[in-house]
Every structure is written in C-alpha cells, then in structure tokens.
C-alpha cells in the first residue's frame, strides 16, 4: 500500500536519481521512443473520447452528430486551460528536476493542479447558467440546438475534473512518468466506450447519455491520475505546497502560454468553421455540412494525436537535458523526433486519402451529402498533413526550453494566424470549397513559418 498512497523521502530520492541518470545518459533515440510509446497511447486515448462519442451519436441522427460537433469548441476550451497549466507547470517541473530542485517542483505541481481545478469550477458554473447562449455562440443552428445543449450539460458538470486531469497528465509525463499518465487516461477512455453503449443503446438516453458517459469516465480517470502522483519518485500533490504567487503564475505562463494560445485559436477556428460550413452549404444541408467537418476534425485529431504523442515523448528528454546543460543531446533528440513524425504523417496521409469515404461512412452511413463533403475535406487536409511534423516538434522545442515568444507565435499559426484569414477570404471566392481547403492552406503556411526555426535548432540549440 505504501507504493500506492505514499513513499519515504529516501525512496523518492533514489527514484529521482535513477530517473536523472536515465534521462541524461541513455541513448537519445531509444529514450525518446521509451517516453513516446506511452504518450502516444495517452494522446490517442484522449482523442478516442471524441471519436467514440461521434461514432455512437452518429447512429442517432445527423442533427445529433452536428450538435456534438458544435460542442467540440467547448472541449477545446477545456483543453486550453488544462494544457496551459499542465504544460506551464510540467515544463517547469521537468527543468527543475533536471537541475535537482525538488522543492520548487513540488510547489509548482500543487499550484498548477489546484489552479486548473478552481478555474474548471468557475467555467462549469458560468456555462450551466448560460447553456443555450453558449451553444448558439459556438455555431448551433435552431435544428441542432437541443442536441448541443443535451451534450454540453454533463460536459459542463465534469469540467473541473477534465481540466485538472489534463494538468495532472502533463505533469506526470513531463517529469518522465508517461506510463502513469497513460494508465490514468486509458482507464477513463476504455470505460467511456462501455458507458456510451450502455447509456445510448441500453438505457436509450441519446446524446445526453454520451455526455454522461464522458463525464463519469473522465472523473474516474482523474482519480487514477491523482493516485499516480503518490507513487514513489513522483512529484506529489500537497495543498500545503500551493503557492499562488505572481512568480509562480509567471513561470506557468512562460511554459504554458503557447499551449493556451494554440487551443484558444482551435476553439475560435472551430466556431468559425461551424458557422462558415452552415452559411456556404446548400439550403437544407447545413446540419450535414457541420457534421461532416466535425467528423473529419475528430478523425484527423486522432491521427494527429500520434504525432503529439511522439513530440510529448521528446519533451521530457528535451527538458531534462536542457536543464542539465546537455545541449547536444537536445539537438539529436529534436532531429530524430522531427524525422520520425514526418514519416508517420506521410503514411497516414496516403492511407486516409485512399479510404476517405469509407472512414466517413463509419460514423454516418445514412447521409450521402455528409459523406461526400467529409471525403473532400479529409483529402484536402491530407495534402499538407505531412508538413505539420516540422511545425509541431519545433513548437514543442521552443516551448519546453521556455522561449515563450517564438513558441507562442508558432503555436498560433495553424489555427490562428493563417487559419482565420484563410477561412474569411477563400469561401468568399469559391464558396464551400474554400471552407474545405482552409485547414490545408493553413498547415502549409505554418510549415513555412516554422521551417527557419527548425533549421536553426538543427544546427545548434545553444544560446
């Protein structure tokens, strides 16, 4: 029981020293892969929450699928706050452990976790009071408003647990304990599959059942992650270490602001995508268009989660060695991670391009218009999908080494700096096709923005 609920100071010190040696002396390729495998599983499982809901809800109706798709904007808001505190505190913890400053790491862990939990409570209360206005703001049309509200209800109730779960997950991962993070996330995702089937099909709860299933499974995953922080060698969460000082939040901002900006722009771009898809769709097919873009977004996010997992396996290696002053190991791990990510993306893009209609049909085979639009959108995105490995890993490099300005600019490219102008301009000239092309154009431009920084890091990461 001691290994689950607590550990001695001597055990913690021994585990931390062993981890330090592993992170700073193991061959970087093997080390990145060792860190990446559980994080790939964690990220794919996280993406699976949305995939599972889309799959089960897709067999209810097109309007239900569109309603859940609209709610995806709020899920990205949850991700924005959770990753902000998770990456902000986690990157600090990683470099602090690399410098053997264990007391500072413990204070940051408590501050990041408790702060994300508190903001989650405030967001939940606000959203429950303004449920319908929130759904309409995110792009819900009158025919899908009820479904959007039904899905948002329990997502709002579970918001504090969802936000702080992401914080815990990233704290564990960035201190080199990706396995514990994987167990916590996977537990909730597997449970979500069974609860979706139970609530939607057996108890006939419809969209509300999908929402309740996600809420319950996320709460249980949160509890497992919290238990993981008590394992020996991990940085423990203690309320007495909560340090809501200006300096603490300044440090969180340095490491978390790129994630916050990226996810805020994902939220904004999702809302714009819903609105533009409905506006430029043929009359009577608005729900089909919104549902098609929502399905593609989930499928591509599931594929992208593999690259995020690889990159997040690189981050603790980068953080530890950067904190220890081992710059050559940082450079080698960056090159390896970028090359591996690009190869994986090429394979995924080819497969998705070939089987695009079949993939969309899995979610909603009854709607021919939805399948046609979704296949076109997916194939456009596959054209530039191989390019995002460079921009993603470069962004992670700058974020982990706490070069906040460059990391923030790079994080804003894909869904903000390039996406928003593109979706405002292209559809004006070529209608719905312009909406379908937007993400591909934004990805290509983001690659061009990141390329000079990637080359610079390849040549020399030292300052």
C-alpha angles and dihedrals in degrees: 000000000000091000092055104041102026149343139211123258090247092054091049092050093049093048092048093050092050090049091049091054091047094049096046103037109031117099105274098230094053090042094052091049092047090053093039101054096066092039091052088053091047094050094044090049091049090052088046090069090069094038093053093048091048091049097050096038091047089070092057100060144307089255091054091050090050091048092055088045091056090051089057088082090065091047088057088052089055089049091049094058096037094050092042092060093033097052094034095053094030095055089049091049091049095053092040091055089047088055090042094242096143098164092057090049091055093050092049093049092055094043095050095046098045093044093053091048092052094049089048091057091051093048091049094051092048093047095049091053092050102033101141096039088051092053093048091048090055092055106272111159119210093264094054100034094097093052091047091052093047092053096043094052100079093028087063092048090052095045098105091053094044093050096046092043089061089049093051092044093055094043091055093044096048093051088057099263100114091145093066090046090052093051093052096048094041093051091058095044095051090048090049091060093055094042092050090055092045098047099038102039107020100035094029093225095146119196091350088060092056090051094048091048091054092046095052095043092049091051092053091047088052091055092050091050091050090053088051091062088062094061116112114272093022123113103256125223111236124170090215088064092057104124111178094181129143090249093052093053091043089057091046090050092053093055100031106038095086090055091046093051092045094052095041088056090047087056093048093044091049091054091047091047091053092049097045093045091054093044097050098037119103114269111278094019099080094110091048092052094048091046092049093053090045093054093047090049091055095045093048091045089053089053092043089052088071090060092044088052092052091047093047089051086057095049100071089045089051094044097047095046094042089052090048092049095245097139098164091059089052091052094048093048091049093053093047094048093049093050094046093048093051094050092050091049093052091054093047093048094053093049095046092048092054097045101032098123092045092051093051091045090060090069102040116004094165096069114070093183091054092050093049094050093042094051092052092048093049094050092050091052092048090061093070100021094101089061097063094074091074095047094044098049092042090053090050091050093055093042095051093047087050098241088147104179097053092040091051094050091049092047091053095053105079100046101018126023093040105019099056098050091042095053090046094051111032100054089052088067105029105021121216091359088065090056089048092052098045100092093047092052092046092051092051093050092047089054091054090050093050099041098082091049091048091052091049092052091047091056097044134343095189122106 
